[in-house]
């Protein structure tokens, strides 16, 4: 081993600290993934409710009726 390798691996704390840091990164990624999986259905349900409330039913009915009326003239 050359002197650079001796300097890098002589400290017994380097490897456990590196493994701990990598384990913490994986834990944060896993926690973020679990949180997103739990939030997605709630966001989806909220967006469906928002879409249902944003367009009035009578407007949709009027548009469909006028489209059908215009389509029958052809």
BALOBA-1460 file (C-alpha; in Angstrom, 3 decimals):
// residues 74
<rec num="1" residu="x" x="0.000" y="0.000" z="0.000"/>
<rec num="2" residu="x" x="1.241" y="3.463" z="-0.737"/>
<rec num="3" residu="x" x="1.022" y="6.386" z="1.643"/>
<rec num="4" residu="x" x="-2.304" y="7.628" z="0.229"/>
<rec num="5" residu="x" x="-3.957" y="4.267" z="0.929"/>
<rec num="6" residu="x" x="-2.473" y="4.225" z="4.405"/>
<rec num="7" residu="x" x="-3.837" y="7.698" z="5.092"/>
<rec num="8" residu="x" x="-7.291" y="6.841" z="3.755"/>
<rec num="9" residu="x" x="-7.733" y="3.512" z="5.510"/>
<rec num="10" residu="x" x="-5.717" y="4.004" z="8.687"/>
<rec num="11" residu="x" x="-8.620" y="5.657" z="10.462"/>
<rec num="12" residu="x" x="-10.918" y="2.915" z="11.716"/>
<rec num="13" residu="x" x="-13.829" y="5.343" z="11.804"/>
<rec num="14" residu="x" x="-13.921" y="5.981" z="8.049"/>
<rec num="15" residu="x" x="-15.553" y="2.727" z="6.956"/>
<rec num="16" residu="x" x="-18.251" y="2.556" z="9.668"/>
<rec num="17" residu="x" x="-19.001" y="6.248" z="9.168"/>
<rec num="18" residu="x" x="-19.312" y="5.728" z="5.418"/>
<rec num="19" residu="x" x="-21.618" y="2.741" z="5.930"/>
<rec num="20" residu="x" x="-23.701" y="4.717" z="8.411"/>
<rec num="21" residu="x" x="-24.034" y="7.623" z="5.960"/>
<rec num="22" residu="x" x="-25.078" y="5.272" z="3.169"/>
<rec num="23" residu="x" x="-27.603" y="3.568" z="5.457"/>
<rec num="24" residu="x" x="-29.058" y="6.958" z="6.395"/>
<rec num="25" residu="x" x="-29.369" y="7.908" z="2.714"/>
<rec num="26" residu="x" x="-31.254" y="4.692" z="2.023"/>
<rec num="27" residu="x" x="-33.473" y="5.264" z="5.054"/>
<rec num="28" residu="x" x="-34.341" y="8.789" z="3.890"/>
<rec num="29" residu="x" x="-35.131" y="7.536" z="0.390"/>
<rec num="30" residu="x" x="-37.306" y="4.751" z="1.817"/>
<rec num="31" residu="x" x="-39.166" y="7.124" z="4.159"/>
<rec num="32" residu="x" x="-39.734" y="9.581" z="1.305"/>
<rec num="33" residu="x" x="-41.045" y="6.774" z="-0.912"/>
<rec num="34" residu="x" x="-43.412" y="5.515" z="1.772"/>
<rec num="35" residu="x" x="-44.665" y="9.046" z="2.435"/>
<rec num="36" residu="x" x="-45.291" y="9.633" z="-1.267"/>
<rec num="37" residu="x" x="-47.121" y="6.328" z="-1.622"/>
<rec num="38" residu="x" x="-49.350" y="7.307" z="1.288"/>
<rec num="39" residu="x" x="-49.986" y="10.821" z="-0.038"/>
<rec num="40" residu="x" x="-50.717" y="9.982" z="-3.675"/>
<rec num="41" residu="x" x="-54.199" y="8.482" z="-3.079"/>
<rec num="42" residu="x" x="-55.181" y="11.492" z="-0.966"/>
<rec num="43" residu="x" x="-53.930" y="13.894" z="-3.630"/>
<rec num="44" residu="x" x="-55.700" y="11.915" z="-6.336"/>
<rec num="45" residu="x" x="-58.987" y="11.959" z="-4.401"/>
<rec num="46" residu="x" x="-58.612" y="15.679" z="-3.729"/>
<rec num="47" residu="x" x="-57.958" y="16.418" z="-7.395"/>
<rec num="48" residu="x" x="-60.983" y="14.358" z="-8.437"/>
<rec num="49" residu="x" x="-63.175" y="16.303" z="-6.002"/>
<rec num="50" residu="x" x="-61.727" y="19.601" z="-7.229"/>
<rec num="51" residu="x" x="-62.389" y="18.683" z="-10.851"/>
<rec num="52" residu="x" x="-65.933" y="17.623" z="-10.019"/>
<rec num="53" residu="x" x="-66.599" y="20.926" z="-8.275"/>
<rec num="54" residu="x" x="-64.904" y="23.147" z="-10.840"/>
<rec num="55" residu="x" x="-67.207" y="22.385" z="-13.793"/>
<rec num="56" residu="x" x="-70.939" y="22.702" z="-13.133"/>
<rec num="57" residu="x" x="-73.073" y="19.790" z="-14.288"/>
<rec num="58" residu="x" x="-75.541" y="22.016" z="-16.137"/>
<rec num="59" residu="x" x="-72.690" y="23.493" z="-18.192"/>
<rec num="60" residu="x" x="-71.575" y="20.007" z="-19.235"/>
<rec num="61" residu="x" x="-75.148" y="19.032" z="-20.087"/>
<rec num="62" residu="x" x="-75.600" y="22.208" z="-22.161"/>
<rec num="63" residu="x" x="-72.367" y="21.590" z="-24.048"/>
<rec num="64" residu="x" x="-73.262" y="17.965" z="-24.784"/>
<rec num="65" residu="x" x="-76.719" y="18.971" z="-25.958"/>
<rec num="66" residu="x" x="-75.369" y="21.684" z="-28.262"/>
<rec num="67" residu="x" x="-72.720" y="19.304" z="-29.607"/>
<rec num="68" residu="x" x="-75.353" y="16.674" z="-30.353"/>
<rec num="69" residu="x" x="-77.552" y="19.317" z="-31.993"/>
<rec num="70" residu="x" x="-74.684" y="20.533" z="-34.175"/>
<rec num="71" residu="x" x="-73.679" y="16.988" z="-35.049"/>
<rec num="72" residu="x" x="-77.153" y="16.054" z="-36.276"/>
<rec num="73" residu="x" x="-77.144" y="18.850" z="-38.915"/>
<rec num="74" residu="x" x="-74.347" y="17.206" z="-40.887"/>
